[in-house]
Amino acid sequence: MRYFSTRGAEDSLSFEDTVLTGLAHNGGLFIPESIPQLPANWETDWPSLSFQQLSVEVLSLYISPSEISRAELTDLVSKSYSTFRHPEVTPLVPLDDNTYILELFHGPTYAFKDVALQLLGNLFEFFLARRNARKASAAPRERLTVLGATSGDTGSAAIYGLRGKADIDIFILHPKGRVSPIQEAQMTTVPDANVHNLAVKGTFDDCQDIVKQLFADRAFNDAHKLGAINSINWARILAQTVYYFLSYFAARKQLPPDSSLQLQYVVPTGNFGDILAGYYARRMGLPVARLAIATNSNDILARFWATGRYEKVASPSPTDAPRDTPVAPTEGASDGKQATQDASGVKETLSPAMDILVSSNFERLLWYLAFEARGGDVQAACADVKGWMDGVKKDGRAVVPTSVLELARRDFVAERVSDEQTTETIASVYATAKYVADPHTAVALAAAKRIASKGVRQIVLSTAHPAKFSDAVTQALSTVSSFDFERDVLPDEFKGLLEKPRRVVDIGAPDGELVKSAIVQAFAAKEKNAHSVAAAASV
Ligand SMILES: *Cc1c(COP(=O)(O)O)cnc(C)c1O
């Protein structure tokens, strides 16, 4: 299987190059040259498989055995999911007769991103080890410096995906004092020498700008072989397809054998990676009636499904209006109170992992929609996508033809959920089912309730453990006297986390040069340590 860019023009890549490259040079995202169909035996042979076994079956449809053999893939998968606390990895929990919750938060950082990043870390290590094994012993080793910015959630999952991996260092920038205490502790208490936290005096946007600046710095990038692990990496999407299959079988098992199953997945959505995995599963042949997108007030996707316009809106470009001009309320902005909005136009909500302006993986879906609307013409689809994405970059918007919007509406619905509705949902789900939902999961639960229909069962994806978002959860349940956060929600692993020793380097100003020298110094210190260890060993 080979992969090509949604914007065309470039040669296709192997799976290995796709994973190590991340983003195509022309700005496009990599997609497989075709979507494999499920083998004839899937319905009879797959239902009894574990998450790990299913991963091997599904992933091997997208990875040529000449690149990763079945035995190697089995090893990689079992290593990746051995870090999960639940034996089923992603268990399906019934909420009521028609609703199930698919818990994706049993990985090391208690968030769904672990599912993908545990595998991605092992893939990186596997590819580097193989490249280095093929080298003459005197040749310099190939290595990778992963660099990323986080507002909290992704950083810890990335760190836990890469901690202790050979030939890889990871540097994560976070805005000092602006991530939640638990998230900060999760990132900075990791003891592995290849993990580096940089606390930047500034905002998340400053951190992101610095990361972009360093990636664009040719000399620095060449010297340190920068790598990214952002949500557009193909391996992340692929890893996530597995739990759609697992949960389908789990739902079937809970029903009488002859009953038909009309299934709808409801997914709390930010960058469109999680739900895109469901789209691939469906296109492979998994019988899913419909996929439902649940957004918070950062509702670019809900607006797209309403209008066919993919536009930032909330952020007028500086040429349109001065920055301090009040922004017109967006369509459907019926929240009791308007969420606060930062300078980039992103609104701060109770579900911060979904606070996005544009959904980076949406480009992949647009490609498939364009491809179908164009009657299967690859070049035309690439040209359409390139045109739309150029429009988003230049004018902050793209408008698709009705034919494309109709195709999107055939497979998906999209619902926007306010902070108020999120809080209400946490309270009502606890009152009716004694289930504590985190605010991201609550966004999806609120959407699921709105779009429920007779005869359709819904699987709601739960993307974070409620303990990670303690403020939202304790606030929503503050009037419930029987609820005790420490007793009912807080995992033992979180207790004492705040007191553990931290490893973090302060960056006193939002300045790329300071970050560069911190990275250089970190490598110098590692080098020195390695020499002193070697010297001590030789004494
Ligand atoms: C990243 C994240 C999401 C959004 O997932 P996407 O793949 O970006 O759509 C939702 N909830 C939580 C807790 C997350 O960390």
The ligand as an SDF file (V2000), in Angstrom:
LIG
                    3D

 15 15  0  0  0  0  0  0  0  0999 V2000
   -8.0000   15.4810   20.9450 C   0  0  0  0  0  0  0  0  0  0  0  0
   -9.2430   15.2950   21.7160 C   0  0  0  0  0  0  0  0  0  0  0  0
  -10.5180   15.3660   21.1210 C   0  0  0  0  0  0  0  0  0  0  0  0
  -10.7180   15.6740   19.6490 C   0  0  0  0  0  0  0  0  0  0  0  0
  -10.2690   14.6580   18.8030 O   0  0  0  0  0  0  0  0  0  0  0  0
   -9.9770   14.9740   17.2600 P   0  0  0  0  0  0  0  0  0  0  0  0
   -9.3890   13.7470   16.7070 O   0  0  0  0  0  0  0  0  0  0  0  0
   -9.0230   16.1290   17.2600 O   0  0  0  0  0  0  0  0  0  0  0  0
  -11.2870   15.3310   16.6380 O   0  0  0  0  0  0  0  0  0  0  0  0
  -11.6270   15.1680   21.9120 C   0  0  0  0  0  0  0  0  0  0  0  0
  -11.5020   14.9450   23.2380 N   0  0  0  0  0  0  0  0  0  0  0  0
  -10.3050   14.8710   23.8420 C   0  0  0  0  0  0  0  0  0  0  0  0
  -10.2460   14.6520   25.3070 C   0  0  0  0  0  0  0  0  0  0  0  0
   -9.1370   15.0300   23.1090 C   0  0  0  0  0  0  0  0  0  0  0  0
   -7.9570   14.9600   23.7270 O   0  0  0  0  0  0  0  0  0  0  0  0
  1  2  1  0
  2  3  1  0
  2 14  2  0
  3  4  1  0
  3 10  2  0
  4  5  1  0
  5  6  1  0
  6  7  2  0
  6  8  1  0
  6  9  1  0
 10 11  1  0
 11 12  2  0
 12 13  1  0
 12 14  1  0
 14 15  1  0
M  END
$$$$
